[in-house]
Amino acid sequence: MTISQALNMAVTHLANSCEKPRLEAELLLSYHLGKERLYLHIHEDEYIDDIEGYKALVARRTAHEPYEYIIKKASFYDIDLAVSSGVLIPRPETELLVDRVASIISREKIEEIVEIGVGSGAISIVLARKFPKLKITATDISTDALAIASKNIKEFGLQSQITLVQSNLMDSIKTTPRLVVSNPPYIANDFELEKNVHGYEPHTALFGGELGDELLHKIIYDTQNRGVEWLACEMGYDQKASIQSHLQRLFINFSEFYQDFSGFDRGFIVKF
Ligand SMILES: C[S@@+](CC[C@H](N)C(=O)[O-])C[C@H]1O[C@@H](n2cnc3c(N)ncnc32)[C@H](O)[C@@H]1O
């Protein structure tokens, strides 16, 4: 089968499982052949040696497996990270959380922070690269996530800046950092997610409890009790009221909520 025929075949298969079947067909073939997309357009009539290998990739995507798991890589901020089914694929809206935290670190001259729920390492790695003197202790409850984070941290040579700790939230951390950042699981257990998310991404990274924001409430409570100065978290678009009343119950006066690219409430900053 030629490149052009293979792409037409893939587009037909992918039509019901992704929004841009032609683009995804090309991206998967570029990955399979180890060539740029432009190569496909210039060599339309070239025969593909391992067509079965390409068909297998298309079949995975047709079954709604996320593209990032298939190519084992996800883009975040200014970097590419290794990902596998054990970790959440980092989302573009989390880049907003990184920017908020970066401005606090820079303004307040913060030298040590903790990240709760490191996942692939996305937040900690970008922050460590922005601030070469920053020390980060990053926790996760999942062994799979810690293994991928460790791989990514090594890939960027950041072992001296980021220490990984397996922990429920901050339970295994004895010191008190000035700032804690977290993008914890915050989706309600019964929320109906798309197939590509629910069927493939780790549920420990997605679901935060019956209401969704239970872990966020716990993180606010724990950080206040420990004497942390700043807390920055991502949250669900419908959780502002619940978080606000939790903050009021704890007599926390300074908080600021921020919105994502679509104008939905997406996170908050607390100054204790
Ligand atoms: C939404 S993902 C965020 C991953 C990464 N920080 C990012 O932004 O892409 C949440 C992460 O929190 C971890 N997690 C879930 N419950 C936890 C807990 N009780 N303590 C520590 N980490 C937890 C999950 O394993 C997952 O890696």
The ligand as a MOL file (V3000), in Angstrom:
LIG
                    3D

  0  0  0     0  0            999 V3000
M  V30 BEGIN CTAB
M  V30 COUNTS 27 29 0 0 0
M  V30 BEGIN ATOM
M  V30 1 C -4.4420 15.1120 37.7470 0
M  V30 2 S -2.9640 14.1800 37.9520 0 CHG=1
M  V30 3 C -1.7350 15.4540 37.7680 0
M  V30 4 C -0.4180 14.9670 37.2680 0
M  V30 5 C 0.5820 16.0980 36.9160 0
M  V30 6 N 0.9110 16.8810 38.0710 0
M  V30 7 C -0.0060 16.9910 35.8250 0
M  V30 8 O -0.4320 18.1170 36.1450 0
M  V30 9 O -0.0590 16.5620 34.6540 0 CHG=-1
M  V30 10 C -3.0010 13.8700 39.6860 0
M  V30 11 C -1.8470 13.0610 40.2470 0
M  V30 12 O -2.0540 12.9270 41.6640 0
M  V30 13 C -1.7430 11.6030 42.0600 0
M  V30 14 N -2.5030 11.3160 43.2980 0
M  V30 15 C -3.7840 10.8830 43.4190 0
M  V30 16 N -4.1240 10.7650 44.7090 0
M  V30 17 C -3.0240 11.1340 45.4270 0
M  V30 18 C -2.7580 11.2090 46.8170 0
M  V30 19 N -3.6770 10.9090 47.7320 0
M  V30 20 N -1.5220 11.5950 47.2120 0
M  V30 21 C -0.5610 11.9040 46.2860 0
M  V30 22 N -0.7730 11.8600 44.9530 0
M  V30 23 C -1.9960 11.4850 44.5270 0
M  V30 24 C -2.1250 10.7440 40.8760 0
M  V30 25 O -1.4540 9.5050 40.9130 0
M  V30 26 C -1.7280 11.6480 39.7030 0
M  V30 27 O -0.4160 11.3950 39.2970 0
M  V30 END ATOM
M  V30 BEGIN BOND
M  V30 1 1 1 2
M  V30 2 1 2 3
M  V30 3 1 2 10
M  V30 4 1 3 4
M  V30 5 1 4 5
M  V30 6 1 5 6
M  V30 7 1 5 7
M  V30 8 2 7 8
M  V30 9 1 7 9
M  V30 10 1 10 11
M  V30 11 1 11 12
M  V30 12 1 11 26
M  V30 13 1 12 13
M  V30 14 1 13 14
M  V30 15 1 13 24
M  V30 16 1 14 15
M  V30 17 1 14 23
M  V30 18 2 15 16
M  V30 19 1 16 17
M  V30 20 1 17 18
M  V30 21 2 17 23
M  V30 22 1 18 19
M  V30 23 2 18 20
M  V30 24 1 20 21
M  V30 25 2 21 22
M  V30 26 1 22 23
M  V30 27 1 24 25
M  V30 28 1 24 26
M  V30 29 1 26 27
M  V30 END BOND
M  V30 END CTAB
M  END
